[in-house]
């Protein structure tokens, strides 16, 4: 995040903390003036009430760009936020209030106000790093579980292949049964209408994917983790024909995605079938570079409808990229952050533009059970954010005024990758 972005978020943090400040002051005043509660105990109770109030505001506003992926993650955030701000705010506020009240003859209200100001910046830094991003936690956990390379096992490959086959079989069955192409349209009519309205207003709808429909059996993955997400956008003032032409003829070095370092078409077997090369750079928690190859196929499935798929056939991690000592590690014998990547796209011509849905599957190394409760919610959030950025970038590059010609996207966007 840029310095301006941090300053803006810090401003929102301060503004969102105002209601909590009011709650804290009112609680202290009520407890010290109308009850026999000691000012130290009153301060502790008031701070806890303020913490709960502040969490709600920070979740909904300060860090609204980092939404919780599930109720479990939100609960985990609340516990971390409570623990962190409890250590700083409750103990810090009590200590500061005690010093000011006992040694400076300051009233409990003024002492609490001073404590809020002194501890505010510390709480912001802690929340930004350890609650709503938790990059430091992930970095420590990554270092602990990734001290040596991981090896992709045959049972993990088989599990992923089985999982991907189930997704593809389900999609093929839906097409044969002539079910609605997009997942949002397979909802009850009121929900589908609401989703379409939100998309046309600029929303990006992202949700965790399922290998089967509700009630179906899930597929266990041995020795790895599959991140499965689905996202949908609406691109206004664009025809499906124009979109497909651009996707099938990507400009190799035009408007590359941030994490696409290098790209080119390796082979073109037909207008709808090509092989592409991408050098990818992942910088979310640790920086990792990959050389990858992808089989990309497009297909029309009816008037105003089309699908495409991108299957990574080669993913190798690059060590010391861009240096004389650059070398590739053996496939499947690396850090294990990205072993497989499948992307499935669906396109539908809609009134005023095109609806685009992306379903993404990635395979990475497993995480020891001791770290799972701490790391998995963060991995989920990172994957959700990545899907959102990918779709937002696609829409941004194609959205234009009526009757304009959209720019050709980069190969990275046409593949629709989603990072852990």
C-alpha positions in Angstrom: 0.0 0.0 0.0 1.3 3.5 -0.8 1.9 6.2 1.8 -1.2 8.0 0.7 -3.2 4.8 1.1 -1.9 4.2 4.6 -2.6 7.8 5.5 -6.2 7.4 4.2 -6.7 4.1 6.1 -5.2 5.7 9.3 -7.7 8.5 8.9 -10.5 6.0 8.6 -9.2 4.2 11.7 -9.3 7.4 13.7 -12.8 8.3 12.5 -14.1 4.8 13.0 -12.6 4.9 16.5 -14.7 7.9 17.5 -17.9 5.9 18.3 -15.7 3.6 20.5 -14.2 6.7 22.2 -17.7 7.9 23.0 -18.7 4.5 24.3 -15.6 4.4 26.5 -16.1 7.9 27.9 -19.8 7.3 28.6 -19.1 3.9 30.3 -16.4 5.4 32.5 -18.6 8.3 33.5 -21.6 6.1 34.2 -19.6 3.6 36.3 -17.5 6.1 38.3 -20.3 8.6 39.0 -23.4 6.4 39.5 -21.9 3.2 40.9 -19.2 2.2 43.4 -17.0 0.6 40.7 -13.3 1.6 41.1 -11.9 3.8 38.3 -9.4 1.1 37.2 -12.2 -1.6 36.9 -14.4 1.0 35.2 -11.6 1.7 32.7 -11.1 -1.9 31.9 -14.9 -2.5 31.3 -15.2 0.7 29.2 -12.2 -0.2 27.0 -13.7 -3.7 26.3 -17.0 -2.1 25.3 -15.0 0.3 23.0 -13.1 -2.6 21.5 -16.3 -4.4 20.4 -17.7 -1.2 19.0 -14.4 -0.4 17.2 -14.2 -3.9 15.7 -17.6 -3.5 14.0 -16.6 -0.2 12.5 -13.2 -1.4 11.3 -14.6 -4.6 9.8 -17.3 -2.6 7.9 -15.3 0.5 7.0 -11.6 0.8 7.8 -10.7 -2.5 6.3 -13.7 -3.0 4.1 -11.4 -4.0 1.2 -10.3 -7.0 3.2 -13.6 -8.8 3.9 -13.7 -11.9 6.0 -14.0 -15.1 4.0 -16.3 -16.8 6.5 -18.0 -16.4 9.9 -15.1 -18.5 11.3 -12.5 -16.0 10.0 -14.6 -13.1 11.3 -14.6 -14.7 14.8 -10.9 -15.4 14.5 -10.4 -11.7 13.7 -12.5 -10.6 16.6 -10.5 -12.7 19.0 -7.2 -11.5 17.6 -8.4 -7.9 17.7 -9.6 -8.3 21.2 -6.4 -9.9 22.3 -4.1 -7.3 20.7 -6.1 -4.2 21.7 -6.8 -5.8 25.1 -3.1 -6.0 25.8 -2.4 -2.5 24.6 -5.7 -0.7 25.4 -6.9 -2.3 28.6 -3.5 -2.7 30.4 -2.1 0.4 28.7 -5.1 2.5 29.5 -5.3 1.3 33.1 -1.6 2.0 33.6 -1.8 5.5 32.0 -4.9 6.3 33.9 -3.4 5.2 37.2 -0.3 7.4 36.6 -2.3 10.4 35.7 -5.0 10.0 38.3 -2.7 9.1 41.2 0.3 11.2 40.5 -1.0 14.2 38.4 -4.4 14.5 40.0 -6.1 14.2 36.6 -9.8 13.2 36.5 -10.5 9.6 35.2 -12.2 11.0 32.1 -9.2 13.2 31.1 -6.9 10.3 31.9 -8.9 7.9 29.6 -8.9 10.5 26.8 -5.1 10.8 27.0 -4.7 7.0 27.0 -6.8 6.7 23.8 -4.6 9.2 22.0 -1.3 7.7 23.1 -2.3 4.1 22.3 -4.2 4.8 19.0 -1.3 4.6 16.6 0.0 1.4 18.3 -3.4 -0.2 17.9 -3.7 0.8 14.2 -0.3 -0.7 13.3 -1.2 -3.9 15.2 -4.6 -4.3 13.6 -3.3 -3.6 10.1 -0.6 -6.1 10.3 -1.9 -8.8 12.6 -5.7 -8.7 12.4 -6.9 -7.6 9.0 -3.9 -8.7 7.1 -1.8 -11.0 9.4 1.1 -11.0 7.0 3.5 -11.2 9.9 1.8 -14.3 11.3 1.8 -15.9 7.9 5.4 -15.1 7.3 6.3 -16.7 10.6 4.2 -19.7 10.0 5.6 -20.0 6.4 9.1 -19.9 7.8 8.2 -22.6 10.3 6.5 -25.0 7.9 8.7 -24.2 4.9 12.2 -24.5 6.1 12.8 -27.1 3.4 11.4 -27.9 0.1 8.1 -29.8 -0.4 7.6 -32.7 -2.8 4.5 -33.2 -4.8 3.3 -36.7 -4.2 1.4 -38.9 -6.7 -1.5 -39.2 -4.3 -1.8 -35.4 -4.3 -1.7 -35.2 -8.1 -4.4 -37.9 -8.2 -6.6 -36.1 -5.7 -6.3 -32.8 -7.6 -7.1 -34.6 -11.0 -10.1 -36.2 -9.4 -11.3 -32.9 -8.0 -10.8 -31.1 -11.4 -12.5 -33.9 -13.2 -15.5 -33.6 -11.0 -15.7 -29.8 -11.7 -15.5 -30.4 -15.4 -18.0 -33.3 -15.4 -20.5 -31.1 -13.4 -20.1 -28.3 -16.0 -20.6 -30.7 -18.9 -23.7 -32.1 -17.2 -25.1 -28.6 -16.7 -24.6 -27.8 -20.4 -26.2 -31.0 -21.5 -29.2 -30.3 -19.2 -29.3 -26.8 -20.6 -29.1 -25.3 -17.1 -28.3 -21.6 -16.8 -24.6 -21.1 -17.7 -23.7 -18.8 -14.8 -23.9 -19.8 -11.1 -25.7 -16.6 -10.1 -28.6 -17.6 -12.5 -29.0 -21.0 -10.8 -30.2 -19.3 -7.6 -33.9 -18.6 -6.8 -35.2 -15.8 -9.0 -35.2 -13.0 -6.4 -31.5 -13.8 -5.5 -30.5 -14.0 -9.2 -32.2 -10.6 -9.9 -30.5 -9.1 -6.9 -27.1 -10.4 -8.1 -27.6 -9.1 -11.6 -28.5 -5.7 -10.3 -25.4 -5.6 -8.0 -23.2 -6.6 -10.9 -24.5 -4.0 -13.2 -23.9 -1.4 -10.4 -20.2 -2.5 -10.4 -20.1 -5.2 -7.7 -17.6 -8.1 -7.9 -19.3 -11.2 -6.5 -16.8 -13.7 -5.1 -17.5 -16.9 -3.2 -15.8 -20.1 -2.3 -16.4 -22.8 -4.8 -17.7 -26.4 -4.2 -16.8 -29.5 -6.0 -20.4 -30.7 -5.9 -23.8 -29.2 -5.3 -25.3 -29.0 -1.8 -25.7 -32.4 -0.3 -23.0 -34.0 -2.6 -19.9 -35.7 -1.3 -16.7 -33.7 -1.1 -13.4 -35.0 -2.4 -10.6 -35.3 0.1 -7.2 -34.0 -1.0 -4.2 -36.0 0.3 -1.0 -34.1 0.9 -2.1 -30.7 -0.4 -4.6 -27.9 -0.3 -7.0 -26.9 -3.1 -8.2 -23.3 -3.2 -11.4 -23.2 -5.1 -13.1 -19.8 -5.8 -15.7 -18.4 -8.1 -16.1 -14.8 -9.1 -18.4 -12.9 -11.4 -18.4 -9.4 -13.0 -20.3 -7.4 -15.6 -18.4 -5.6 -18.3 -20.6 -2.8 -19.7 -20.8 -1.6 -23.3 -19.1 -4.7 -24.7 -20.2 -7.5 -27.0 -19.4 -11.1 -26.5 -17.9 -11.3 -30.0 -15.5 -8.4 -29.3 -14.5 -9.9 -26.0 -13.7 -13.4 -27.4 -11.7 -11.9 -30.3 -9.5 -10.0 -27.9 -9.0 -13.0 -25.6 -8.1 -15.3 -28.5 -5.6 -12.9 -29.8 -3.7 -11.6 -26.7 -1.1 -8.9 -27.1 1.9 -10.6 -25.7 3.4 -7.6 -23.9 0.4 -5.2 -23.7 -1.2 -4.2 -20.5 0.4 -7.1 -18.6 -1.0 -8.0 -15.2 1.1 -6.9 -12.2 2.4 -10.4 -11.5 3.0 -11.4 -15.2 6.6 -10.7 -15.9 6.8 -12.2 -19.3 4.4 -13.8 -21.8 4.1 -15.2 -25.3 2.1 -17.6 -27.5 3.9 -20.9 -27.9 1.6 -22.6 -30.3 -1.8 -21.9 -32.0 -3.5 -25.2 -33.2 -6.6 -23.4 -34.2 -8.4 -20.1 -33.7 -9.9 -21.5 -30.5 -7.0 -23.6 -29.2 -3.6 -22.2 -28.1 -0.6 -22.8 -25.8 0.9 -19.9 -23.9 3.9 -19.2 -21.7 3.8 -17.0 -18.6 6.5 -16.0 -16.2 4.5 -15.3 -13.0 5.8 -13.4 -9.9 3.9 -13.9 -6.7 4.7 -11.3 -4.0 1.8 -11.7 -1.5 3.7 -13.1 1.5 7.0 -14.3 0.1 8.2 -13.6 -3.4 8.2 -16.6 -5.7 8.7 -16.7 -9.5 7.3 -19.4 -11.8 7.7 -20.4 -15.5 4.4 -21.8 -16.6 2.7 -23.2 -19.7 -1.0 -23.3 -20.2 -3.4 -25.0 -22.7 -6.2 -22.5 -23.5 -9.4 -23.6 -25.3 -12.5 -21.5 -26.2 -15.9 -22.9 -27.2 -19.3 -21.4 -28.1 -22.2 -23.2 -26.3 -25.2 -21.4 -27.8 -26.3 -18.0 -28.9 -24.8 -15.4 -26.6 -22.9 -17.9 -24.6 -19.3 -19.2 -24.5 -16.8 -21.0 -22.3 -13.1 -21.3 -22.1 -10.6 -23.2 -20.0 -6.9 -22.7 -19.1 -5.1 -25.7 -17.7 -1.5 -25.3 -16.5 0.6 -28.1 -18.0 3.9 -27.0 -16.6 4.7 -25.0 -13.4 8.3 -24.7 -12.3 9.7 -22.5 -9.6 12.5 -20.2 -10.6 15.4 -19.7 -8.2 17.4 -16.4 -8.3 15.3 -15.0 -11.2 17.0 -12.3 -13.3 20.5 -13.1 -12.1 23.4 -15.0 -13.8 22.6 -17.9 -11.3 19.0 -18.2 -12.4 17.8 -21.8 -12.5 14.5 -23.7 -12.4 13.7 -26.2 -9.6 12.4 -29.6 -10.5 8.6 -29.5 -11.1 6.9 -30.6 -7.9 10.1 -30.4 -5.8 10.1 -26.8 -4.6 8.5 -24.6 -1.9 5.1 -26.0 -2.8 3.2 -22.6 -3.1 1.8 -23.4 -6.5 1.7 -26.9 -8.0 -1.4 -26.8 -10.2 -3.6 -24.0 -11.7 -6.9 -24.6 -13.6 -9.2 -21.8 -14.6 -12.7 -22.1 -16.1 -14.4 -19.1 -17.7 -18.0 -18.6 -18.7 -19.3 -15.7 -20.8 -22.9 -14.5 -21.4 -24.1 -11.7 -23.5 -26.4 -9.6 -21.3 -28.4 -6.4 -21.8 -25.8 -3.6 -22.1 -22.6 -5.8 -21.8 -21.2 -9.2 -21.0 -21.4 -11.2 -17.8 -18.1 -13.0 -17.0 -17.7 -15.8 -14.5 -14.3 -17.3 -13.4 -13.9 -20.6 -11.5 -10.3 -21.1 -10.3 -8.6 -24.1 -8.8 -5.1 -24.0 -7.4 -3.1 -26.7 -5.6 -0.4 -26.0 -3.0 1.4 -27.9 -0.3 -0.4 -29.0 2.9 -0.1 -27.1 6.2 0.7 -28.9 9.5 -2.4 -29.2 11.7 -0.8 -27.0 14.4 -0.7 -24.0 12.0 -4.0 -24.6 10.2 -6.4 -22.6 12.4 -4.1 -19.6 12.2 -3.0 -19.8 8.5 -6.0 -21.2 6.6 -8.3 -18.2 7.2 -5.6 -15.9 6.0 -5.0 -18.0 2.9 -8.7 -17.9 2.1 -8.7 -14.1 2.4 -5.6 -13.7 0.2 -7.2 -16.0 -2.5 -10.5 -14.0 -2.3 -8.6 -10.7 -2.7 -6.6 -12.1 -5.7 -9.8 -13.3 -7.4 -11.3 -9.8 -6.9 -8.2 -8.1 -8.3 -8.1 -10.3 -11.3 -11.7 -9.7 -12.2 -11.5 -6.0 -11.5 -8.5 -5.7 -13.8 -10.3 -7.5 -16.5 -13.3 -5.3 -16.3 -11.1 -2.2 -16.1 -9.3 -3.1 -19.3 -12.4 -3.9 -21.3 -14.9 -1.4 -20.0 -15.3 1.5 -22.4 -17.8 3.9 -23.8 -20.6 2.6 -26.1 -19.3 1.4 -29.5 -15.6 1.7 -28.6 -13.1 -1.0 -29.3 -11.7 -2.6 -26.1 -7.9 -3.0 -25.7 -6.5 -6.5 -26.0 -5.8 -8.0 -22.5 -2.6 -9.5 -21.4 -2.1 -13.3 -21.4 -2.3 -13.2 -17.7 -5.8 -12.0 -17.7 -6.9 -14.4 -20.4 -5.8 -17.2 -18.1 -7.5 -15.8 -15.0 -5.0 -16.9 -12.5 -5.8 -16.7 -8.8 -3.0 -16.7 -6.2 -2.8 -18.1 -2.7 
